Amino acid sequence: MSSDKAPTLKDIADRLGLSPMTVSRAYRNHPNVNPMTKKRVMAAVYEMGYSPNSSARQLVKHKGGSNASESRG
């Protein structure tokens, strides 16, 4: 990982040898993630300076809406 780009969940996953989904769930405090895994993820989040991308989060929240390019007829 280059020092000029913000770390991603994938970067954290690669560092810890976990899947990005596991890292995401641990970060969001999902109940089905092992507590030790959560601790490892949160330590890496802190060490690497991870911060969620608010633009990406908004895209995910609004996914599933209508697509303006769809034609109806």
C-alpha positions as CSV (number, residue, x, y, z in Angstrom):
1,M,0.0,0.0,0.0
2,S,1.4,3.4,-1.0
3,S,1.5,6.1,1.7
4,D,-0.2,8.7,-0.6
5,K,-3.6,6.8,-0.8
6,A,-6.1,6.2,1.9
7,P,-6.3,2.6,3.1
8,T,-9.3,0.5,2.1
9,L,-11.1,-2.4,3.7
10,K,-9.3,-4.6,1.1
11,D,-5.9,-3.2,2.2
12,I,-6.8,-4.2,5.8
13,A,-8.1,-7.6,4.7
14,D,-4.9,-8.3,2.8
15,R,-2.7,-7.3,5.8
16,L,-4.7,-9.5,8.1
17,G,-5.2,-12.4,5.7
18,L,-9.0,-12.0,6.0
19,S,-11.7,-11.5,3.4
20,P,-12.9,-7.9,2.8
21,M,-16.4,-9.0,3.8
22,T,-15.1,-10.2,7.2
23,V,-13.2,-6.9,7.7
24,S,-16.4,-5.0,6.8
25,R,-18.5,-7.0,9.2
26,A,-16.0,-6.7,12.0
27,Y,-15.7,-2.9,11.4
28,R,-19.5,-2.6,11.6
29,N,-19.6,-4.7,14.8
30,H,-21.7,-7.5,13.2
31,P,-22.7,-10.1,15.9
32,N,-21.4,-13.1,13.9
33,V,-17.8,-12.1,13.9
34,N,-15.4,-13.6,16.4
35,P,-14.4,-11.0,19.1
36,M,-10.7,-11.7,18.5
37,T,-11.1,-11.0,14.8
38,K,-12.9,-7.7,15.7
39,K,-10.0,-6.7,17.9
40,R,-7.5,-7.5,15.1
41,V,-9.5,-5.5,12.6
42,M,-10.0,-2.5,14.8
43,A,-6.3,-2.5,15.7
44,A,-5.4,-2.5,12.0
45,V,-8.0,0.2,11.3
46,Y,-6.3,2.4,13.9
47,E,-2.8,1.6,12.8
48,M,-3.5,2.1,9.1
49,G,-5.6,5.2,9.6
50,Y,-8.7,3.8,7.8
51,S,-11.6,6.1,7.4
52,P,-14.8,5.1,5.6
53,N,-15.4,6.7,2.2
54,S,-18.7,8.6,2.7
55,S,-19.3,8.9,-1.1
56,A,-19.1,5.1,-1.5
57,R,-21.3,4.6,1.5
58,Q,-24.0,6.9,0.0
59,L,-23.9,4.8,-3.2
60,V,-24.5,1.6,-1.3
61,K,-27.3,3.2,0.7
62,H,-29.1,4.3,-2.5
63,K,-28.5,1.1,-4.4
64,G,-31.6,-0.6,-5.7
65,G,-33.3,2.6,-6.7
66,S,-34.6,3.2,-10.2
67,N,-32.1,3.7,-12.9
68,A,-32.8,6.9,-14.9
69,S,-31.5,5.2,-18.1
70,E,-34.1,2.4,-18.0
71,S,-36.7,2.8,-20.6
72,R,-40.3,2.1,-19.9
73,G,-42.7,1.1,-22.5
